[in-house]
Amino acid sequence: MLQRLSLWLKAAVEVFLPFSCHVCRVRTPPGTILCADCRRRIAASMHEPAIVEDVACRCPVMTFGAYVPPLSEAVKVVKYKPSTRLLTALSGEIARVAARMPAADRPDILIPVPLHPSREAKRGFNQARLLAEILAESWKAAVSPAIVRTRNTKPQAECDETLRATNPAGAFTLAKGLIPSAFTGKRLAVIDDVATTGATLDACVATVERLRPASLRAVVWAHSYRQSG
């Protein structure tokens, strides 16, 4: 009797509260937000952190994959829907590729690119911070909100290439109460979800440089490579 009731309730949930994959929108079982096919394709599209060349940033920029489907679709859902659940669902895949970075190259402290407080309040979270926390667990690193955004800049996705280069300049500063000596001589990494021109990363790195780290790099989930021709 209980088994029959359980099956009936499950069927009712599937009819009245249908679930779908957050990436491809195919119907999924109750509670499942990422279908097996999208999970497999996204995992296959990611690789160990690799340096990219077509960015204007004063430090090395590393990415886990190209900003093309299916990875770009996952990033868009996390960033624009917005969905923390999808990033959580993919945390295992992200951690696995991150673990392939040689131990000697892993940063000691991860500094997520901050959102302006008004934008973070509207979204409810900072996806760069969540990504940093996933990477920190894989790399045994610390996460620090060492920089803050002082100017609510126009989203880079809404800017043309000329404006993108100057839009984030001067928009970041060190957080109040920061103890610089805690960062001096450490391997630091600025973390973000996507890099296109590298302008936002460069503006953050310009601020983080003041902490006099032993090394400094930026790491992003995906990079939008420039099209040639």
N, C-alpha and C positions, 0 to 999 in steps of 0.2 A: 504494500500500500504506500509506504513512504517513498520507495523507489519510483513508483508510478507518479506520485505527487511531484517529486523532484524533476522528473522528466517533463511533466506538464508545465512547471514553473520555468524551466529552461526554455521550452518552446515558446512560452508566452513572452519572455524577455527578448528572444530573438525576433519575434514578430513586432512587438510594440516599442522595443528599445534596440534597434539594430545597430551593430557596430560595423565600422569599416576601417580599412587601412588608412592611416593619416597621409600616406604618400601617394598611393595609386587609387584609393577610394574603393577597392574591391571589398565585398562583404566578408567579414571575419567573425569568428566565434565571439561570444560575449566577453568583454574585458580585453580583447586583443586589438591593439592599435597599430600593429605593424605585421603585415602578412609575411609568410616565410620567403616568398619570392623577392620582395623588396629588401628584406633583411639580408638575404644572400647576395643580391646585386649591389647593395650599398657596401657591404663588407668587402666584396671583391673589388670595388672601385677605390678603396683606401689602401694606402701603403705606408711604410715606415716614413717618418719625417724626412723630407727631402728639400734641399735648398732650391729656391726659385730665383731667376735672374731678372725677370722683367718687372721689377718693382723699384720705386724710388724711395728706398729706406736706407738710413745710415748704418744699419746693422743687418746681418744675415736674416732672411725670412724663410721659414720652413713650413711646408704644408703636408697634410695627410692625403690630399687628392685634388683633382681638378674640379672646378665649379661647373660641372655639367651633370645632366641627369645620369643616374638617380640621386647622386649625392647632393646636387644643387636643390633638388626638390625637397629633400629632407631638411637642408639648411633653411630653406624658405619657410617651411612649416614651423620650425622652431622659432624663427626670427619674426615672422609676420602674422602667424595665426592668432597668438603665439602658443606653443605647446612645450611645456617642460617634460611632459610624459614621453614624447618621442625621443628627446635627447637622453632621458633615463633609459629608455628601451634600447638605445644604441650604445650605451656606455660600455658594455662588454666588448663590442667590436672596436670602439675607439681605444680602449685600454689595451687591447691586444696588439694593435699596430704601434701604439706608443711604447709598449714594452720592448719593441725591437730597436729602439734607440740605444746605442752603446752607453753603458753606465757612466763612462768618463765624460760624455757629452751632455748628460742630463742636468738641467738647471736645479739650483737649490731652492729658489723662490720664484713663484709664478705670480705675475702681476696682470690681472685681467684689464682689458680696455674698459673704462667705466662709461656708463650712460649718464646723461644729465639726470639729476634727481627727479625732475618732472616726467621725463620719458620713462624712467625705470618704474616710477609709481604707477604710470598708466599701463605699462606692460605687465608689471607684477614681479619681474625678475630681470636679471642681467644674464643673457645666454653666455657671454664670455666668462663670467664668474662660474657658471655651472660647468662649462667646458674645462676651466682651470681646475676645478675640484676633481673632475674625472682624471685628468692628467696627473694631478698631484698624488692621487692614490697609486697610480701606476708607477710614477717616478720617485715615490717617497719624498716628495717636495712639500714645501709650505706654500700657502696662498696668501697674498697680502693685497689689500686695497690701498696700495702705496700712492696711487695717483687718483685725482678726482677731476671731473669735467666741470669747468667753470662757466662755459658758454654753451647754450643749447643750439648747436649747429644744425644746419639743414642735413637730413639724411643723405649720405653719400650716393645712395642709389637714385636719388632725385636730382643729382648734379651732373652737368656735362663734364667732360674730361678736364677742361680748363679750370672750372670751379672746384672740382675734386682736389686739385693740387694745392689749393690755398684754403679751402673751407675749414679744415681742422686746425690750422696753424694757430698756436697760442691758446688753444681751448682747454689745456690740461695744466695742472700744477700738482705739486706734492701735497699729500694729505696733511691736515693739521695734526700736530702731535706726533708726527713720524720721527723715529729715532734713526737718523741716517747711518750711524755706526753699525746698526743691525744688518745693513745691506752692503756696506763697504767690503770689497774683496770677495763677494759672493757671486755665483753664477746666476744671473737673472734672465728671465724670459717674459716678454709681454705676450699676452694671450688674447686672441680674438677669433671670431667665427669665420670671417671671410676677409681676404685681401684682394684688392683689385689693382689700384695704382700704388698702394703702400703709403699714401699720404697720412691716413689716420695713425697707422703704426709708427711712422716717422715722427709725428707730433708727440706721441706718447714716449717714444724712445728718447727724444730730445729732453724730456723732463726726467726720465729715469736715469739718464747719463749723469745727472747731478749727484747721484748716490755713489758714484765711483765704484762700480762693480768690477769684478775680475774679468767677466765676460758678459755680453749682452746679445740676445737674439730675440726674434719674434717667432711665434708659432701659431699657425691658423689651421682650422679644420679643413678649409678648402680655399683654393686660389683660382681666381678668374684670369686665365692666361689671355694675353692680348692676341687678337687675330692678326695674322700677317697678310699683307696684300690689300 
